[in-house]
């Protein structure tokens, strides 16, 4: 599985480098979300979420180590067809009249550079994540203390009025406090005070390097690559073809190092084959699994919405109009005329039992005297008269 963005030369574009740098964080967010959804049905998955930083760091340690060992690139860089190359700057001197310059040569990664690359790719992000969580907790505790007061101070106030025995027990508790706990508390306060400056400095340096890389003023995309002396370059077609042969050579050497009885060698060879298969398809499988999970989530979510959505039924037909009684007052042809006074209705009011509209004064007098509707002769009282504010 290989994604490449168009461009000329071996120097990657800014968008390729940005995409490769943001892939691990996007992958972590997708994996965390997926595990959170699975944890709703399988509670034991919460144990993995409790150690989210350690779990993801271990996963990336395996993937980054394997990728750097076989392709000289990080997990994300190999996905975009990029390779890491050691930089060797060789100064050349020319004549006095000619301008002096330097020549940059690329070479394969040394073992030290691969180890340090793993440190920059896995260890430092893990430490940054832990420092971020400690800073968030310390900031939350500081905010609560500013709003509600320190819990230790409230505890002291509660114990002040308890007598001499209470003060003595408080002193014993203070004496039993371990030095390690106090040291951890001081360390957290130090991190809470220093972390914003460290984070701002790191973000500022990252922005500066990315801006210089975008302007083609430097060949290093980040401070880590500059410190290691590594350029990220596009892999040529021949390098991509040689990668498989290189991997097969490495694995054949590892199989030759197996020692022991024949059955033990066979067992070790089988385990190595399984590990190689997992690592080979981890890159493609991990990305494909995330896309597949998001697609399935969208599918089932839309299905659940359709099932849980209330069914909209058509409104029932209106009831049949009441029939006019033979002995009742006939209805005038004009619907805006009151059947009692045969004049244009004023203050229209409806008789609730029948639905016919009259003048308020007319229907009030009639219902108060006869206790019925004048048209249908249905029993009615003045309490069943309803005022209409819009007459048709």
PyMOL commands that set and color helices and strands:
alter all, ss='L'
color gray80, all
select helices_A, chain A and resi 14-39+43-50+52-71+75-79+111-148+151-160+164-176+179-214+223-228+237-256+262-308+360-370+382-384
alter helices_A, ss='H'
color red, helices_A
select strands_A, chain A and resi 82-92+101-107+230-234+348-351+357-359+385-387
alter strands_A, ss='S'
color yellow, strands_A
deselect
rebuild
show_as cartoon
